[in-house]
Amino acid sequence: MRAHEAGALHAQGYGGPPHWLPWPTDVMELLPQLWPQTIGRDEHGRLTVGGLDVVSIAREFGTAAYVIDEEDFRARARAFRDEFAAPFAELGGVDVFYAGKAFLCAEVARWVADEGLCLDVCSGGELAVAQRAGFPAERIGLHGNNKSVTEIRQALEYGVGRIVVDSFEEIERIVAVATELGVRAPVMVRVTVGVEAHTHEFIATAHEDQKFGFSLAGGKAAEAVSRILAHGDRLELLGLHSHIGSQIFDTAGFEVSARRLIGLHAEVARLHGVHMPELDLGGGYGIAYTSEHTPMAPRELGEQMADLVRRELKAVGDGSPDTPVPRVSIEPGRAIVGPSTFTLYEVGTVKDVDLGEGVQRAYVSVDGGMSDNIRTALYDADYSCTLANRSSDEPPRLARVVGKHCESGDIVVMDEYLPNDIRAGDLIAVPGTGAYCRSMASQYNHTPRPPVLAVRDGRARVLVRRETVEDLLALDVG
């Protein structure tokens, strides 16, 4: 983290650009790995997406706004579906679960259903969105480390395809609700496999000292399996689940995770005579937020994941002709919606700050900030950005894009080069904001949350409308 006890100006990252941010030869260049597939610039230098320029978008819908490229979203969903299906075909098959927590609204849920993906939800609210969209219940999985009785009942009444069990108390809750409803609940056991993902500590989720799952090393996972099997009249044990973290750029951690998970899968078969039909390896595949990041393509991921599953099944003796091979699930996380979306802001002020030793930085304030993108403050996340409403031949200048909130940590883009003539009234676009931005947005400083707009074939439409001051006041019963 860049936080420093002596104050922000002493922290890493202050005083100059980071090592991965080179001096640009063209400050207007759009790096393809950062942007949706239909992005471009018109003859005036205006950013375009889906055949529509952002000046027109801002004029009609205002700023700040999240802009999602529907064609890009659907293409990424299909890529994960198809590029994993081929290498897993000779195994037990594969399901791809879209992460509702990354971003979910009714229309996006319909896109996910259209493209043949499954949907992962983590709360009654996310499940309600899926229900409103008419998402097929059997393709929904419910997660969460503290599901309420109400949420469990909601899931079982809708008929979700799986509930991922996270605690012993939850086993008893599900049994009680299933008994009340007269149903048999399909469940998976979330296993803490003891793998440290190379990511931020707050989004690494499979090491031992954290809130999720049943520990493999401590025997808790095996005990959870036994308890579920003891309630076989009300619980259907589908399989095991693990998730080692998010923003992961290689499959090394998955190899260890798969080995341990498949080992437990085989142990359950030996001890209980039960061949669980499913195995969820999680995912959390990384995306490019800046030029520093090099994410793997779905085809490469699919091939490598299938290879490691095949090896581990062979190592434990599963996969023989007389042994059922589990159907694998993967969860790409942010990798579908993240790159499909950018946030469009308007510049309000530009302020030069002298950092000493001849270094200056332009503080570019926009009409949004940590209320619509908390990730920079929360995770120390890096982003990129570009001038979006016009062309510029001016040389680059080091800039920091900041928000309008009453916090010195209200930073949207920590370090970026923008044209020297950046000024009030310009539009700035920040790519890679589709995941965990609108879904984690707040009303800090009583700031209404931005809309989500979908663009396709030269037309923009509202998926989630802009919040208003009237919306804020409607909750204030005093």
N, C-alpha and C positions, 0 to 999 in steps of 0.2 A: 504494500500500500504506500502511496506517496505522503500520507500523513506524517507530520514531524512535530515532536513536542515543543520545538522552539518556534513553530509557526510555519505557515504554508510556504513562505519564500525560501525556507531552508530545505524543502523536500526535494526528492529526486524528480527530475523533469522540469524544474524551474531554471531559467538562465540560458536556455537555448533549446534547439530542436532535439528530439531523441535520435539515436543512432540509425534507426530504420527509416527516417524521413529525409530523403535526399533533396537537394536543391533541384526544383523541377526545371526541365528544359522547356516545358509548355505548361503554364499554370492552369490552363483551361482543359488539359487532357482528362479524359474519363477512363480510369482503369477498369477494364471489363469485369474483372473478378469482384468488384465492389458494387456493381449496379445491376438492375434488372435487364433482361435480354433485349427489350425494345427501347432502351435508352439511347439518346443521341442529342445532337444540337442542330438547330435550323440555321438558315443563312444569316440570322442576326445574332447567333451565338446563344440563343435561348435553349435551355434544356427541354427536351421533348421525351415523352413516355407514352407508349401505345398510340403514337401518332398525334398526340396533343401536347402543346407547349405549356410550360408551367406558369407563364404569365397569364394565360387564359384561365388556368386552374385557380390561381390566386385571385384573379378578378371576380370569378364567379363564386368561389367558396371561402375566400379569405385565408389568412395564415394565423397561427401555425396550423399545419394539416399533415396527416399521414397519407401518403399516396401509394397505393398498392397496384402493381402491374398484374392484372388478372392472368394474362397469357403466360407470364413468367411463373407465377405461382403454380398454375396447372401443369406447366412443363416440368417443373421441379418435382412435383408430386408424382407425375407419371415416370420420371426418371428413376426415382427410388423404387417405385412399384415394379418396373420392368427390369431394371439392372440388378435387382436382388432376386427376382423371380427366376431368371435363367440359371445362375449358379446354384440356387437352392432346389431346383426342380428334381434332381436326383436324390436329394435328401427328403425331408418330410414336408417340404414347402415352406413358405415364408409369408408373414403378414407384416405390413408396415403401418405403424400407429402414428398419426399426426398428433403433435403435442398441443392440446387445447390451451394449456397454460401460456404458451408462447404468444398466441393471439387467437381469439375465438369470437366470432359473431355468427348469426344465423346463416348469412350468405356464404361465409367461408366454410362453415360446416357442410353446406350443400356442395361446394366445390370439392371438398375432401371426399364426400360420398360419391359424387359423380366420377371421380378419378379412381375409385375402387380401393381407397385406403380405409383403415380403421381409425378410431378416434379415442384418444386418452384424455379423460377428464379427472380433475382433482377436487371437485367440490360439487355441492348441490346446484350452485349457480351455473357452473359450466355444463353440468348435465341438463339443466333447464334450457340452456341455449340449444343444445343438441336436440332436445325434445321438440322445441319450437321449430327447428329446421326439419323435423321428421327424419333425423338420422337413424339408420337401422340399429335397433337396440343390440342385436347380437354382435355388432362390430364395435361396441363401446366397451372400454375398460375403465373402471373407477379406481383411482389411486388416492393416497392421503394417509398420513400417519395418525390422524385423530378423527376418523369419520364418525359423525354423529348417528344416532339411531334414526333420525329423520332422513339423513342422506342415504343410509343403507336401505331403508324402506323405499325411498324414492327410486333407487337403483333396481331393487328387486321387483317392484311393481312395474317398472318400465321393461324389465327383462334384459338387463345388460349382459354382455357375453362373459364378463369376468369382473371380479372384485379382487384387487391385489391386497392381501391381508398383511398388516404391518405390526400387529401386537397380539398378545394372548387375550387381552380384554376384548379386542375386536372379534376374535373367533367366537367368543360367547355372545357378543352382540348380534353377529350375523346369524348364529344358530337361533337365537331368540326371535329375531324378526322373520327368518325363514319359517320357523314353526308357526308363528302368528299368521303368516300369509299362506301357509300350506304349500311351500315351494322348496325346491332343492337349489341352493345357491352355488353357482360356479365360482371357485376361488383359486387364486395362485398365492404362493408364499414368496414375499419379498425377502431375498437373502442378502445379507451384508457380507460380501465375499472377501473383504479385507484388502482391496486393491486401491492404491492411491492414484487417482487420475492426475495428470500433469496440468493442473488448471488452478483457478483461484480457490482458496480454501472454502469459501462459502458456497461454491457450486460443485465441489467434489463430494460425492455422496455414497461412496462404498467403503471408506475407512471405518474403523471400529467406533471411534469416539464421535458419534453423531446420532441424530434422532431416528433415522430411517431403518426399517427392516429388522430381521432376526439374524443374529451373529452366527456365522458358520463355524468360526473357531471355537466359540463357547458352547456349541451343541444346541443352541436355541432354535436354529432352523430345523434341525432334525426333530426336535420336540414339537415344534409347530406342526410339522407334517403328521406326526403321530396323533396329536390332538384333533386335527382335522379329519383324519381317517376314522377316528373313534366316533365322529359325528356323521358317518357316511350317509345316514338317512336324510340329513338336512344340508350337507356340504358335499359338493362334487370337486375333488382335487384335480385341477387341470394341469398344474405344473409349477415350475419355479421361475422366479423373476429376479433380475438384478439390474442395477443402474450405477455405473461407476463415476458419473459426473457429466459435465457439459463443456462445450467448446473444446472438443478433443480432436486432434489432428492426425493421429495414427491409431493402429489397431493393436499395439503392443499390450495395453492394459486389458483389452478384451480377450486376448489369448489366455492370460492368467485367470480372468474372470470365468471364461467358458470352461476352462479345465476344472475349476472348483465347482461350478454349477452342475456340469455334466457328471462329475464325480458323485455329487449328492443325488442327482437323478438316478444314477445306476445303483447307489446304495439303497435308495427307497425301493427299487425293484427287487433287490436281493432280500432285504429285510421284511418287506411287506407284500411282495408279490404283485405290486402295483406298477404298471408302466404308464406314467403320466404322459398325456398326449401333447403337451405344449412346453416350450422353453423360451423365455423372454430374456434376451441379452442386453436390453436397453439400447443406448445409443449416445445421443448428445453430441453429434458430429459438428465440428467447428465450421465457421464461415469466415470470410475475409471482411474484417472491419476496416483494415488499412493495408498498405502494401507489405506490411510485415507478415501477414498471414497467408498461408498456402494450403487451403483445404483440399482434401481428396475428392475426386469425382465419384458419383454414385457407383459407376461400373467397377472402379478399383476397390471401393469399399465392399461392394457385394461379393466380388471374387475373393478378397482376403478374408472376409467374415465366413464365407462358406468353406474355405480351405481350413480355417482353424476349427470350425465345428466338426468337419469331417475327420480331422486328425484326432480331436479329443474323443469323439464317439468311438473311433477305432481303438484308442488307447484304453478305454474302459470296457471294451467288449460289446458295446451297443452297436447297432447298425448291421448286425448279422441278419441273414434272411429270416430267422425266426424271432427277431426282436423288433418291436415297433420303434420307428425313428420319430422323435418328437417334431412337431411343427414349430419352427422358430419364429419369434416376433422380434422386430427391431423398431427403435424409436429415434428417427432422425433429429428430433428436437427442433432447434431453430433453423435447421438447414433448408427447410422448405419456405417458410414465410419470411425469415430474416432478410435475405438478399432481395426479395421481391418488393420491398417497400423502402421508401425514403421519406424523410420529413422535410417539409417545405416551410421556411421561415422568412420573415422580412427583417432586414437590418434596421435597428432604431438609432444606435449611436456607434461611433468608432472612436476609440481613445488610445493614444500612443502612450506606452509605459516604458520608461528607461530602466532596464535591468542591470545597468552597470557594465563596465568593460566594453563599451561600444555596442552592446546588444539592446535592441528595442523589440517590443512586441506590441502588435495592435490588438486591443481588446474590442472584439466585435460583438455588440449586444443585440440579441434577437428577441422576437416576441413569443418566446417559449422558455424552455429550460428544464430544470430538474423535475418539474411537475409532469412533463411529457416524456422525459428520458432521464430516469434516475440512475441508469447503469454506470455513468461516469463517476458519480459520487459514491455509489454503493459498491461497485466492483472494480473501481479504478480502470474502467474500460476506455479504450481508445477508439476514436472515430475519425473519419475523413469528412471532407465537405468540398463543395465547389460553388463558385459564382454561377447563378442559374438563370438570370433574366437578360443577360446581354453578353457580348464579347468584350474582351479587353486585351490591349497590347502592352499594358503596363508590366513592369517587372514584378516578380513575386515579393511578398513581404511575409514575415513570420506572424501568424495570428493565433489568437485563442478565441473561440466562439463561446460566449457566455450567455446565460439566460437573464431574465428580468426579476428573479426572486431575491429575497432578502437574505442571501447566504453567499459567503465568499467561495464556497465549494460548488456553487451553481454553475457548473461548466458542462457544455455540450460536447465541444471538440477541444481537447487539451492542446494539440499542436497541429497546425496546418499552414501551408503557404496559400495565400490568396492574392489577387492582383493588388498592386499598390494603390489603385484608385477605388478600392472598396468603400462604399459610402452608404449613408442612410437612404432607405428606400429600395436598396438592392434586395434581391432574393437569394437566399442560400439554401442549398439542398444537402442534406446529410444522409448518406446511404446506409443500408444495413440496419434499419430501425423497425423492421417488421416484427421482431421477436422481443418480448419483455419490455416494450416501451409503452404502447397503449395499455397493455394488460397490467402494467405496474404503475400506470399514471395516477397522479393524485390531484387534489384540489388545493394544494399548498398556496398560501396567500389568497385563498378564495379565487383561484384561477380556474375558469371553466376548461374542461378537457377538450382537446382538438377533435375534429371529425376524422373518420377514416373514409377515404375516397378510393374507389376502384376505377381504373382506366383501362379501356379496351377499344380498339378500332376507332380511335379518335374521339371517344366519348368518355366523360367522367360521370360517375354517379355516387351518391352517398350510401355507404354501408352502415356507418354509425354516425349519427348527426352530432354536430358541435353542441357541447353543453352551453347553457346560457346562465346568466346571473339569476334568472327566474328559477332555473333548476336548483341552483344552490340555495336560494331563499326558501324554496318549497320544503326543504328538509328541516328548516329552522322553525320549530313549533313555538318558540318563545316570542 
